Amino acid sequence: MRVLLIEDDSATAQSIELMLKSENFNVYTTDLGEEGIDLG
């Protein structure tokens, strides 16, 4: 399953990304809302 994570705090994003990856999710992370729209 794929997850798009949009989070402007890099430490929070990294923690969430690691947790999701440990559960075998494919995680795409960005800190920009507009980039998230393009990725979605």
N, C-alpha and C positions, 0 to 999 in steps of 0.2 A: 504494500500500500504506500502511496506517496502522500507527503505532507508538505504544505507550503507554510513556512514560519516567517512571519513579518514581525520583527522586534527590534526596536532602536537601541536597546541596552545590550551590548555585546556579551557581557557576562551572563545575563539571563538567557539570551539566545543560545549560547554555548551549552549551558546546563540543560535546557530543554532539548536541544539537538542531540546531545549525548544520551539522554534518557530515551528519546524516541528511537535512536539508532540501536540501542541495546535491546529494543523490542522488535527489531528487524523492519523498521519503517525506512523508506527512502526519504530523506529530508532535504528540502531546498530552503535555504535561509537567505533573507535579505533584510536590510534595515531601512529600505526605502519603500514607501507605500506604492508609488508609481511603478517601480520595478516589480513589485508583487503583483500588480494588476497585469503586467505584461507576462509574467510567469504563469499566472493562473489561467 
